[in-house]
C-alpha cells in the first residue's frame, strides 16, 4: 500500500472508532508507524482487554495509573496505542 492509502485507511478507522487521533501518529508519520496504528485500531475490544491483561501482569503500576486516569483506555488517544505497543513488545520478548 502507498503511504496515502495507509493514511486514508487510518483516518477511516479513527472515524469508525470515534477517535480524533492516536498519540504520535499523523500524516507525517512513516509507513511502519501508520501500519502499527492501523493494527491497533483494527483490534477488537476483547483483544484490547487481552493486551491490557498482559500489561497488568508485567507492569502492575502502569496498569493502575491507566485505570485510575482513564475511564476507558480503549477510547483514549494515547493509552490505546501505549497498551497495544507494550503488550506487543512483551509478547515479542517472550517468544525470543
Gaussian input, Z-matrix of N, CA and C with variables (Angstrom, degrees):
# hf/3-21g

backbone

0 1
 N
 C     1     B1
 C     2     B2     1     A1
 N     3     B3     2     A2     1     D1
 C     4     B4     3     A3     2     D2
 C     5     B5     4     A4     3     D3
 N     6     B6     5     A5     4     D4
 C     7     B7     6     A6     5     D5
 C     8     B8     7     A7     6     D6
 N     9     B9     8     A8     7     D7
 C    10    B10     9     A9     8     D8
 C    11    B11    10    A10     9     D9
 N    12    B12    11    A11    10    D10
 C    13    B13    12    A12    11    D11
 C    14    B14    13    A13    12    D12
 N    15    B15    14    A14    13    D13
 C    16    B16    15    A15    14    D14
 C    17    B17    16    A16    15    D15
 N    18    B18    17    A17    16    D16
 C    19    B19    18    A18    17    D17
 C    20    B20    19    A19    18    D18
 N    21    B21    20    A20    19    D19
 C    22    B22    21    A21    20    D20
 C    23    B23    22    A22    21    D21
 N    24    B24    23    A23    22    D22
 C    25    B25    24    A24    23    D23
 C    26    B26    25    A25    24    D24
 N    27    B27    26    A26    25    D25
 C    28    B28    27    A27    26    D26
 C    29    B29    28    A28    27    D27
 N    30    B30    29    A29    28    D28
 C    31    B31    30    A30    29    D29
 C    32    B32    31    A31    30    D30
 N    33    B33    32    A32    31    D31
 C    34    B34    33    A33    32    D32
 C    35    B35    34    A34    33    D33
 N    36    B36    35    A35    34    D34
 C    37    B37    36    A36    35    D35
 C    38    B38    37    A37    36    D36
 N    39    B39    38    A38    37    D37
 C    40    B40    39    A39    38    D38
 C    41    B41    40    A40    39    D39
 N    42    B42    41    A41    40    D40
 C    43    B43    42    A42    41    D41
 C    44    B44    43    A43    42    D42
 N    45    B45    44    A44    43    D43
 C    46    B46    45    A45    44    D44
 C    47    B47    46    A46    45    D45
 N    48    B48    47    A47    46    D46
 C    49    B49    48    A48    47    D47
 C    50    B50    49    A49    48    D48
 N    51    B51    50    A50    49    D49
 C    52    B52    51    A51    50    D50
 C    53    B53    52    A52    51    D51
 N    54    B54    53    A53    52    D52
 C    55    B55    54    A54    53    D53
 C    56    B56    55    A55    54    D54
 N    57    B57    56    A56    55    D55
 C    58    B58    57    A57    56    D56
 C    59    B59    58    A58    57    D57
 N    60    B60    59    A59    58    D58
 C    61    B61    60    A60    59    D59
 C    62    B62    61    A61    60    D60
 N    63    B63    62    A62    61    D61
 C    64    B64    63    A63    62    D62
 C    65    B65    64    A64    63    D63
 N    66    B66    65    A65    64    D64
 C    67    B67    66    A66    65    D65
 C    68    B68    67    A67    66    D66
 N    69    B69    68    A68    67    D67
 C    70    B70    69    A69    68    D68
 C    71    B71    70    A70    69    D69
 N    72    B72    71    A71    70    D70
 C    73    B73    72    A72    71    D71
 C    74    B74    73    A73    72    D72
 N    75    B75    74    A74    73    D73
 C    76    B76    75    A75    74    D74
 C    77    B77    76    A76    75    D75
 N    78    B78    77    A77    76    D76
 C    79    B79    78    A78    77    D77
 C    80    B80    79    A79    78    D78
 N    81    B81    80    A80    79    D79
 C    82    B82    81    A81    80    D80
 C    83    B83    82    A82    81    D81
 N    84    B84    83    A83    82    D82
 C    85    B85    84    A84    83    D83
 C    86    B86    85    A85    84    D84
 N    87    B87    86    A86    85    D85
 C    88    B88    87    A87    86    D86
 C    89    B89    88    A88    87    D87
 N    90    B90    89    A89    88    D88
 C    91    B91    90    A90    89    D89
 C    92    B92    91    A91    90    D90
 N    93    B93    92    A92    91    D91
 C    94    B94    93    A93    92    D92
 C    95    B95    94    A94    93    D93
 N    96    B96    95    A95    94    D94
 C    97    B97    96    A96    95    D95
 C    98    B98    97    A97    96    D96
 N    99    B99    98    A98    97    D97
 C   100   B100    99    A99    98    D98
 C   101   B101   100   A100    99    D99
 N   102   B102   101   A101   100   D100
 C   103   B103   102   A102   101   D101
 C   104   B104   103   A103   102   D102
 N   105   B105   104   A104   103   D103
 C   106   B106   105   A105   104   D104
 C   107   B107   106   A106   105   D105
 N   108   B108   107   A107   106   D106
 C   109   B109   108   A108   107   D107
 C   110   B110   109   A109   108   D108
 N   111   B111   110   A110   109   D109
 C   112   B112   111   A111   110   D110
 C   113   B113   112   A112   111   D111
 N   114   B114   113   A113   112   D112
 C   115   B115   114   A114   113   D113
 C   116   B116   115   A115   114   D114
 N   117   B117   116   A116   115   D115
 C   118   B118   117   A117   116   D116
 C   119   B119   118   A118   117   D117
 N   120   B120   119   A119   118   D118
 C   121   B121   120   A120   119   D119
 C   122   B122   121   A121   120   D120
 N   123   B123   122   A122   121   D121
 C   124   B124   123   A123   122   D122
 C   125   B125   124   A124   123   D123
 N   126   B126   125   A125   124   D124
 C   127   B127   126   A126   125   D125
 C   128   B128   127   A127   126   D126
 N   129   B129   128   A128   127   D127
 C   130   B130   129   A129   128   D128
 C   131   B131   130   A130   129   D129
 N   132   B132   131   A131   130   D130
 C   133   B133   132   A132   131   D131
 C   134   B134   133   A133   132   D132
 N   135   B135   134   A134   133   D133
 C   136   B136   135   A135   134   D134
 C   137   B137   136   A136   135   D135
 N   138   B138   137   A137   136   D136
 C   139   B139   138   A138   137   D137
 C   140   B140   139   A139   138   D138
 N   141   B141   140   A140   139   D139
 C   142   B142   141   A141   140   D140
 C   143   B143   142   A142   141   D141
 N   144   B144   143   A143   142   D142
 C   145   B145   144   A144   143   D143
 C   146   B146   145   A145   144   D144
 N   147   B147   146   A146   145   D145
 C   148   B148   147   A147   146   D146
 C   149   B149   148   A148   147   D147
 N   150   B150   149   A149   148   D148
 C   151   B151   150   A150   149   D149
 C   152   B152   151   A151   150   D150
 N   153   B153   152   A152   151   D151
 C   154   B154   153   A153   152   D152
 C   155   B155   154   A154   153   D153
 N   156   B156   155   A155   154   D154
 C   157   B157   156   A156   155   D155
 C   158   B158   157   A157   156   D156
 N   159   B159   158   A158   157   D157
 C   160   B160   159   A159   158   D158
 C   161   B161   160   A160   159   D159
 N   162   B162   161   A161   160   D160
 C   163   B163   162   A162   161   D161
 C   164   B164   163   A163   162   D162
 N   165   B165   164   A164   163   D163
 C   166   B166   165   A165   164   D164
 C   167   B167   166   A166   165   D165
 N   168   B168   167   A167   166   D166
 C   169   B169   168   A168   167   D167
 C   170   B170   169   A169   168   D168
 N   171   B171   170   A170   169   D169
 C   172   B172   171   A171   170   D170
 C   173   B173   172   A172   171   D171
 N   174   B174   173   A173   172   D172
 C   175   B175   174   A174   173   D173
 C   176   B176   175   A175   174   D174
 N   177   B177   176   A176   175   D175
 C   178   B178   177   A177   176   D176
 C   179   B179   178   A178   177   D177
 N   180   B180   179   A179   178   D178
 C   181   B181   180   A180   179   D179
 C   182   B182   181   A181   180   D180
 N   183   B183   182   A182   181   D181
 C   184   B184   183   A183   182   D182
 C   185   B185   184   A184   183   D183
 N   186   B186   185   A185   184   D184
 C   187   B187   186   A186   185   D185
 C   188   B188   187   A187   186   D186
 N   189   B189   188   A188   187   D187
 C   190   B190   189   A189   188   D188
 C   191   B191   190   A190   189   D189
 N   192   B192   191   A191   190   D190
 C   193   B193   192   A192   191   D191
 C   194   B194   193   A193   192   D192
 N   195   B195   194   A194   193   D193
 C   196   B196   195   A195   194   D194
 C   197   B197   196   A196   195   D195
 N   198   B198   197   A197   196   D196
 C   199   B199   198   A198   197   D197
 C   200   B200   199   A199   198   D198
 N   201   B201   200   A200   199   D199
 C   202   B202   201   A201   200   D200
 C   203   B203   202   A202   201   D201
 N   204   B204   203   A203   202   D202
 C   205   B205   204   A204   203   D203
 C   206   B206   205   A205   204   D204
 N   207   B207   206   A206   205   D205
 C   208   B208   207   A207   206   D206
 C   209   B209   208   A208   207   D207
 N   210   B210   209   A209   208   D208
 C   211   B211   210   A210   209   D209
 C   212   B212   211   A211   210   D210
 N   213   B213   212   A212   211   D211
 C   214   B214   213   A213   212   D212
 C   215   B215   214   A214   213   D213
 N   216   B216   215   A215   214   D214
 C   217   B217   216   A216   215   D215
 C   218   B218   217   A217   216   D216
 N   219   B219   218   A218   217   D217
 C   220   B220   219   A219   218   D218
 C   221   B221   220   A220   219   D219
 N   222   B222   221   A221   220   D220
 C   223   B223   222   A222   221   D221
 C   224   B224   223   A223   222   D222
 N   225   B225   224   A224   223   D223
 C   226   B226   225   A225   224   D224
 C   227   B227   226   A226   225   D225
 N   228   B228   227   A227   226   D226
 C   229   B229   228   A228   227   D227
 C   230   B230   229   A229   228   D228
 N   231   B231   230   A230   229   D229
 C   232   B232   231   A231   230   D230
 C   233   B233   232   A232   231   D231
 N   234   B234   233   A233   232   D232
 C   235   B235   234   A234   233   D233
 C   236   B236   235   A235   234   D234
 N   237   B237   236   A236   235   D235
 C   238   B238   237   A237   236   D236
 C   239   B239   238   A238   237   D237
 N   240   B240   239   A239   238   D238
 C   241   B241   240   A240   239   D239
 C   242   B242   241   A241   240   D240
 N   243   B243   242   A242   241   D241
 C   244   B244   243   A243   242   D242
 C   245   B245   244   A244   243   D243
 N   246   B246   245   A245   244   D244
 C   247   B247   246   A246   245   D245
 C   248   B248   247   A247   246   D246
 N   249   B249   248   A248   247   D247
 C   250   B250   249   A249   248   D248
 C   251   B251   250   A250   249   D249
 N   252   B252   251   A251   250   D250
 C   253   B253   252   A252   251   D251
 C   254   B254   253   A253   252   D252
 N   255   B255   254   A254   253   D253
 C   256   B256   255   A255   254   D254
 C   257   B257   256   A256   255   D255
 N   258   B258   257   A257   256   D256
 C   259   B259   258   A258   257   D257
 C   260   B260   259   A259   258   D258
 N   261   B261   260   A260   259   D259
 C   262   B262   261   A261   260   D260
 C   263   B263   262   A262   261   D261
 N   264   B264   263   A263   262   D262
 C   265   B265   264   A264   263   D263
 C   266   B266   265   A265   264   D264
 N   267   B267   266   A266   265   D265
 C   268   B268   267   A267   266   D266
 C   269   B269   268   A268   267   D267
 N   270   B270   269   A269   268   D268
 C   271   B271   270   A270   269   D269
 C   272   B272   271   A271   270   D270
 N   273   B273   272   A272   271   D271
 C   274   B274   273   A273   272   D272
 C   275   B275   274   A274   273   D273
 N   276   B276   275   A275   274   D274
 C   277   B277   276   A276   275   D275
 C   278   B278   277   A277   276   D276
 N   279   B279   278   A278   277   D277
 C   280   B280   279   A279   278   D278
 C   281   B281   280   A280   279   D279
 N   282   B282   281   A281   280   D280
 C   283   B283   282   A282   281   D281
 C   284   B284   283   A283   282   D282
 N   285   B285   284   A284   283   D283
 C   286   B286   285   A285   284   D284
 C   287   B287   286   A286   285   D285

   B1=1.4527
   B2=1.5291
   B3=1.2959
   B4=1.4561
   B5=1.5245
   B6=1.3063
   B7=1.4663
   B8=1.5266
   B9=1.3222
   B10=1.4631
   B11=1.5294
   B12=1.3321
   B13=1.4720
   B14=1.5244
   B15=1.3353
   B16=1.4630
   B17=1.5300
   B18=1.3240
   B19=1.4713
   B20=1.5176
   B21=1.3279
   B22=1.4688
   B23=1.5313
   B24=1.3254
   B25=1.4660
   B26=1.5242
   B27=1.3447
   B28=1.4638
   B29=1.5233
   B30=1.3175
   B31=1.4644
   B32=1.5312
   B33=1.3292
   B34=1.4660
   B35=1.5215
   B36=1.3388
   B37=1.4629
   B38=1.5251
   B39=1.3230
   B40=1.4715
   B41=1.5238
   B42=1.3113
   B43=1.4613
   B44=1.5291
   B45=1.3256
   B46=1.4702
   B47=1.5318
   B48=1.3446
   B49=1.4698
   B50=1.5258
   B51=1.3326
   B52=1.4507
   B53=1.5194
   B54=1.3236
   B55=1.4577
   B56=1.5252
   B57=1.3198
   B58=1.4609
   B59=1.5262
   B60=1.3359
   B61=1.4648
   B62=1.5205
   B63=1.3139
   B64=1.4560
   B65=1.5180
   B66=1.3120
   B67=1.4556
   B68=1.5256
   B69=1.3276
   B70=1.4546
   B71=1.5174
   B72=1.3283
   B73=1.4596
   B74=1.5289
   B75=1.3217
   B76=1.4657
   B77=1.5214
   B78=1.3151
   B79=1.4664
   B80=1.5223
   B81=1.3251
   B82=1.4629
   B83=1.5315
   B84=1.3254
   B85=1.4631
   B86=1.5287
   B87=1.3282
   B88=1.4642
   B89=1.5351
   B90=1.3316
   B91=1.4606
   B92=1.5238
   B93=1.3239
   B94=1.4654
   B95=1.5286
   B96=1.3253
   B97=1.4693
   B98=1.5221
   B99=1.3232
   B100=1.4656
   B101=1.5286
   B102=1.3231
   B103=1.4724
   B104=1.5248
   B105=1.3368
   B106=1.4587
   B107=1.5326
   B108=1.3216
   B109=1.4668
   B110=1.5244
   B111=1.3273
   B112=1.4656
   B113=1.5194
   B114=1.3379
   B115=1.4725
   B116=1.5254
   B117=1.3173
   B118=1.4603
   B119=1.5276
   B120=1.3184
   B121=1.4664
   B122=1.5184
   B123=1.3256
   B124=1.4655
   B125=1.5257
   B126=1.3228
   B127=1.4686
   B128=1.5196
   B129=1.3131
   B130=1.4645
   B131=1.5286
   B132=1.3139
   B133=1.4613
   B134=1.5268
   B135=1.3309
   B136=1.4563
   B137=1.5270
   B138=1.3211
   B139=1.4684
   B140=1.5257
   B141=1.3345
   B142=1.4637
   B143=1.5280
   B144=1.3270
   B145=1.4689
   B146=1.5248
   B147=1.3315
   B148=1.4671
   B149=1.5229
   B150=1.3154
   B151=1.4698
   B152=1.5285
   B153=1.3321
   B154=1.4654
   B155=1.5292
   B156=1.3176
   B157=1.4652
   B158=1.5254
   B159=1.3233
   B160=1.4730
   B161=1.5201
   B162=1.3303
   B163=1.4687
   B164=1.5284
   B165=1.3281
   B166=1.4662
   B167=1.5254
   B168=1.3105
   B169=1.4592
   B170=1.5227
   B171=1.3123
   B172=1.4603
   B173=1.5262
   B174=1.3222
   B175=1.4731
   B176=1.5319
   B177=1.3066
   B178=1.4637
   B179=1.5312
   B180=1.3174
   B181=1.4653
   B182=1.5263
   B183=1.3204
   B184=1.4664
   B185=1.5245
   B186=1.3151
   B187=1.4651
   B188=1.5206
   B189=1.3179
   B190=1.4661
   B191=1.5255
   B192=1.3174
   B193=1.4683
   B194=1.5257
   B195=1.3272
   B196=1.4679
   B197=1.5210
   B198=1.3136
   B199=1.4578
   B200=1.5348
   B201=1.3299
   B202=1.4685
   B203=1.5231
   B204=1.3232
   B205=1.4658
   B206=1.5203
   B207=1.2965
   B208=1.4537
   B209=1.5204
   B210=1.3155
   B211=1.4621
   B212=1.5288
   B213=1.3364
   B214=1.4544
   B215=1.5258
   B216=1.3120
   B217=1.4634
   B218=1.5216
   B219=1.3187
   B220=1.4634
   B221=1.5238
   B222=1.3057
   B223=1.4677
   B224=1.5293
   B225=1.3195
   B226=1.4636
   B227=1.5262
   B228=1.3228
   B229=1.4691
   B230=1.5251
   B231=1.3173
   B232=1.4716
   B233=1.5300
   B234=1.3185
   B235=1.4624
   B236=1.5279
   B237=1.3244
   B238=1.4633
   B239=1.5315
   B240=1.3111
   B241=1.4638
   B242=1.5253
   B243=1.3389
   B244=1.4548
   B245=1.5231
   B246=1.3168
   B247=1.4724
   B248=1.5283
   B249=1.3219
   B250=1.4638
   B251=1.5271
   B252=1.3263
   B253=1.4702
   B254=1.5269
   B255=1.3227
   B256=1.4666
   B257=1.5227
   B258=1.3227
   B259=1.4713
   B260=1.5274
   B261=1.3209
   B262=1.4596
   B263=1.5338
   B264=1.3218
   B265=1.4595
   B266=1.5338
   B267=1.3220
   B268=1.4691
   B269=1.5259
   B270=1.3193
   B271=1.4600
   B272=1.5230
   B273=1.3235
   B274=1.4636
   B275=1.5261
   B276=1.3191
   B277=1.4575
   B278=1.5171
   B279=1.3347
   B280=1.4618
   B281=1.5318
   B282=1.3324
   B283=1.4603
   B284=1.5358
   B285=1.3247
   B286=1.4645
   B287=1.5108
   A1=109.27
   A2=114.94
   A3=118.60
   A4=109.08
   A5=115.49
   A6=119.97
   A7=110.36
   A8=116.93
   A9=119.91
   A10=110.98
   A11=117.86
   A12=121.22
   A13=110.71
   A14=116.66
   A15=120.44
   A16=111.07
   A17=116.83
   A18=120.88
   A19=110.21
   A20=117.02
   A21=120.54
   A22=110.87
   A23=117.02
   A24=120.70
   A25=110.44
   A26=116.86
   A27=122.76
   A28=110.64
   A29=116.78
   A30=120.34
   A31=111.51
   A32=117.13
   A33=120.03
   A34=111.96
   A35=116.37
   A36=120.02
   A37=111.47
   A38=116.89
   A39=120.05
   A40=110.29
   A41=115.30
   A42=119.77
   A43=110.88
   A44=116.26
   A45=121.10
   A46=111.28
   A47=116.92
   A48=121.76
   A49=112.22
   A50=117.37
   A51=120.79
   A52=113.14
   A53=116.53
   A54=121.61
   A55=109.71
   A56=116.47
   A57=120.63
   A58=110.37
   A59=116.84
   A60=121.41
   A61=108.87
   A62=116.14
   A63=122.83
   A64=106.56
   A65=116.70
   A66=121.94
   A67=111.50
   A68=116.45
   A69=121.50
   A70=115.45
   A71=118.17
   A72=121.36
   A73=108.70
   A74=115.76
   A75=120.61
   A76=108.68
   A77=116.08
   A78=121.12
   A79=112.21
   A80=117.34
   A81=120.47
   A82=112.77
   A83=117.60
   A84=121.09
   A85=110.17
   A86=115.32
   A87=118.15
   A88=110.28
   A89=115.76
   A90=120.83
   A91=112.47
   A92=117.54
   A93=120.88
   A94=110.86
   A95=116.72
   A96=120.25
   A97=111.25
   A98=116.70
   A99=119.97
   A100=111.39
   A101=117.26
   A102=121.11
   A103=109.96
   A104=117.01
   A105=121.26
   A106=111.03
   A107=116.76
   A108=120.97
   A109=110.89
   A110=116.85
   A111=120.65
   A112=110.30
   A113=117.45
   A114=120.60
   A115=110.72
   A116=116.30
   A117=120.77
   A118=110.72
   A119=116.76
   A120=120.29
   A121=112.47
   A122=117.40
   A123=120.67
   A124=112.80
   A125=117.66
   A126=121.18
   A127=110.22
   A128=115.56
   A129=119.51
   A130=109.17
   A131=115.69
   A132=120.06
   A133=111.19
   A134=116.81
   A135=120.77
   A136=111.04
   A137=116.35
   A138=119.86
   A139=110.76
   A140=116.69
   A141=119.54
   A142=110.56
   A143=117.29
   A144=120.22
   A145=110.57
   A146=116.73
   A147=120.36
   A148=110.66
   A149=116.75
   A150=120.40
   A151=110.40
   A152=116.68
   A153=120.02
   A154=110.37
   A155=117.40
   A156=120.25
   A157=110.71
   A158=116.94
   A159=120.78
   A160=110.00
   A161=116.44
   A162=120.85
   A163=110.02
   A164=116.98
   A165=120.95
   A166=111.16
   A167=117.47
   A168=120.49
   A169=112.75
   A170=116.48
   A171=120.90
   A172=112.51
   A173=116.49
   A174=121.89
   A175=109.71
   A176=116.08
   A177=121.39
   A178=112.62
   A179=117.81
   A180=119.99
   A181=112.10
   A182=116.63
   A183=119.55
   A184=109.38
   A185=117.20
   A186=121.38
   A187=110.47
   A188=116.73
   A189=120.90
   A190=111.18
   A191=116.83
   A192=120.90
   A193=110.98
   A194=117.24
   A195=120.07
   A196=110.32
   A197=117.75
   A198=120.49
   A199=112.07
   A200=117.36
   A201=120.32
   A202=111.56
   A203=116.98
   A204=120.79
   A205=114.71
   A206=117.94
   A207=120.23
   A208=109.64
   A209=115.78
   A210=118.59
   A211=111.02
   A212=117.50
   A213=121.11
   A214=108.37
   A215=116.72
   A216=120.43
   A217=112.44
   A218=117.49
   A219=120.75
   A220=112.00
   A221=117.26
   A222=121.71
   A223=112.08
   A224=117.28
   A225=121.47
   A226=108.86
   A227=117.57
   A228=121.83
   A229=114.44
   A230=118.49
   A231=117.88
   A232=112.36
   A233=118.20
   A234=119.95
   A235=112.27
   A236=117.72
   A237=120.23
   A238=110.78
   A239=117.69
   A240=120.73
   A241=110.64
   A242=117.59
   A243=120.68
   A244=111.04
   A245=117.07
   A246=121.22
   A247=109.79
   A248=117.12
   A249=121.03
   A250=110.72
   A251=116.78
   A252=120.83
   A253=112.50
   A254=117.17
   A255=120.94
   A256=110.87
   A257=117.03
   A258=120.33
   A259=110.49
   A260=116.79
   A261=120.90
   A262=110.44
   A263=116.32
   A264=120.74
   A265=110.84
   A266=117.25
   A267=121.16
   A268=110.83
   A269=116.79
   A270=120.78
   A271=111.19
   A272=117.31
   A273=120.54
   A274=111.14
   A275=117.20
   A276=120.48
   A277=112.00
   A278=115.40
   A279=119.40
   A280=111.77
   A281=116.33
   A282=119.73
   A283=112.61
   A284=117.60
   A285=119.28
   A286=111.51
   D1=147.11
   D2=176.08
   D3=-79.74
   D4=164.80
   D5=179.99
   D6=-62.16
   D7=-39.18
   D8=179.88
   D9=-63.78
   D10=-40.02
   D11=176.98
   D12=-64.19
   D13=-40.25
   D14=177.52
   D15=-63.04
   D16=-41.81
   D17=178.67
   D18=-62.28
   D19=-43.53
   D20=179.37
   D21=-63.22
   D22=-42.28
   D23=178.82
   D24=-65.26
   D25=-43.54
   D26=178.14
   D27=-58.71
   D28=-48.38
   D29=-178.61
   D30=-66.02
   D31=-35.20
   D32=176.21
   D33=-65.18
   D34=-41.39
   D35=178.36
   D36=-68.34
   D37=-36.65
   D38=175.87
   D39=-59.10
   D40=-46.22
   D41=-179.68
   D42=-63.34
   D43=-41.83
   D44=179.28
   D45=-62.92
   D46=-38.75
   D47=-179.71
   D48=-80.12
   D49=-13.69
   D50=-178.90
   D51=78.65
   D52=28.63
   D53=179.67
   D54=-109.77
   D55=151.60
   D56=176.76
   D57=-83.81
   D58=-38.28
   D59=-179.16
   D60=-166.32
   D61=171.20
   D62=168.59
   D63=-112.33
   D64=140.43
   D65=-175.57
   D66=-55.49
   D67=125.19
   D68=175.68
   D69=85.17
   D70=-0.21
   D71=-178.66
   D72=-112.66
   D73=127.58
   D74=178.72
   D75=-149.45
   D76=-175.13
   D77=178.87
   D78=-62.88
   D79=-22.07
   D80=-178.70
   D81=-91.37
   D82=-0.63
   D83=178.61
   D84=-67.71
   D85=154.01
   D86=178.78
   D87=-77.65
   D88=169.33
   D89=-175.15
   D90=-61.17
   D91=-37.89
   D92=-179.44
   D93=-62.71
   D94=-43.38
   D95=178.19
   D96=-65.13
   D97=-39.47
   D98=178.37
   D99=-65.35
   D100=-41.38
   D101=178.05
   D102=-62.77
   D103=-42.73
   D104=177.91
   D105=-62.10
   D106=-42.81
   D107=179.06
   D108=-64.46
   D109=-38.99
   D110=177.99
   D111=-64.76
   D112=-43.24
   D113=176.49
   D114=-59.87
   D115=-40.40
   D116=179.15
   D117=-63.41
   D118=-45.45
   D119=-178.71
   D120=-70.33
   D121=-25.55
   D122=178.78
   D123=-79.42
   D124=-12.14
   D125=177.76
   D126=-65.36
   D127=137.46
   D128=175.50
   D129=-76.65
   D130=168.93
   D131=177.64
   D132=-61.46
   D133=-36.15
   D134=178.94
   D135=-65.15
   D136=-40.89
   D137=177.81
   D138=-66.33
   D139=-38.28
   D140=178.03
   D141=-66.60
   D142=-36.11
   D143=175.20
   D144=-62.99
   D145=-39.10
   D146=177.50
   D147=-65.76
   D148=-39.40
   D149=176.37
   D150=-63.57
   D151=-40.09
   D152=179.06
   D153=-65.90
   D154=-34.88
   D155=177.35
   D156=-63.35
   D157=-38.03
   D158=176.86
   D159=-64.27
   D160=-45.02
   D161=178.47
   D162=-62.02
   D163=-40.74
   D164=179.99
   D165=-62.19
   D166=-41.84
   D167=179.98
   D168=-68.72
   D169=-39.39
   D170=-175.37
   D171=-86.44
   D172=-39.90
   D173=-175.33
   D174=-131.61
   D175=79.63
   D176=-175.20
   D177=-61.22
   D178=-39.32
   D179=-179.01
   D180=-68.52
   D181=-38.97
   D182=176.74
   D183=-63.12
   D184=-43.12
   D185=177.76
   D186=-58.74
   D187=-45.19
   D188=-179.53
   D189=-60.37
   D190=-46.17
   D191=-178.64
   D192=-64.23
   D193=-43.82
   D194=178.91
   D195=-61.46
   D196=-43.46
   D197=-178.00
   D198=-70.43
   D199=-31.56
   D200=177.93
   D201=-73.15
   D202=-37.58
   D203=-172.17
   D204=-94.61
   D205=-11.05
   D206=-175.98
   D207=-132.29
   D208=123.31
   D209=179.77
   D210=-68.62
   D211=-31.87
   D212=178.01
   D213=-145.83
   D214=98.12
   D215=-175.86
   D216=-61.86
   D217=-23.38
   D218=-178.41
   D219=-70.98
   D220=-19.19
   D221=-179.52
   D222=-109.84
   D223=4.09
   D224=-179.76
   D225=-91.26
   D226=131.44
   D227=-171.03
   D228=-61.93
   D229=-31.63
   D230=179.95
   D231=-102.42
   D232=-31.90
   D233=-178.06
   D234=-67.75
   D235=-37.37
   D236=-178.51
   D237=-61.21
   D238=-51.15
   D239=-178.09
   D240=-68.76
   D241=-34.11
   D242=179.22
   D243=-64.90
   D244=-47.45
   D245=179.49
   D246=-63.09
   D247=-43.30
   D248=179.54
   D249=-60.46
   D250=-50.28
   D251=-178.25
   D252=-65.86
   D253=-39.76
   D254=-179.33
   D255=-66.16
   D256=-44.60
   D257=178.59
   D258=-64.53
   D259=-40.52
   D260=178.74
   D261=-62.53
   D262=-41.02
   D263=178.26
   D264=-64.91
   D265=-44.74
   D266=179.66
   D267=-60.61
   D268=-42.09
   D269=179.41
   D270=-67.96
   D271=-37.40
   D272=178.25
   D273=-67.11
   D274=-40.04
   D275=178.93
   D276=-68.18
   D277=-35.24
   D278=-179.57
   D279=-69.52
   D280=-33.11
   D281=-176.08
   D282=-79.76
   D283=-12.62
   D284=-179.92
   D285=-93.49

